[in-house]
Amino acid sequence: MIKLVVQVNGKVRAVIEKEGDLSEDEIFALALAQPNVQKFIDGNEIKRKQYIKDKIIIFNV
């Protein structure tokens, strides 16, 4: 089990746990499903998203 930090606009908004090998798209979907992440992204366009393997997911809106 690996913990991934989810940042929105440079601030930590969630920490999710990942099991096994997931594709990058599945990891982004898992991060976007978090209520605290959605709160800061809803109604805004995601300008940049980045995944650093087994460490962090970054969204800029």
Order of alpha helices (4+ residues) and beta strands (2+ residues): beta-beta-alpha-alpha-beta-beta
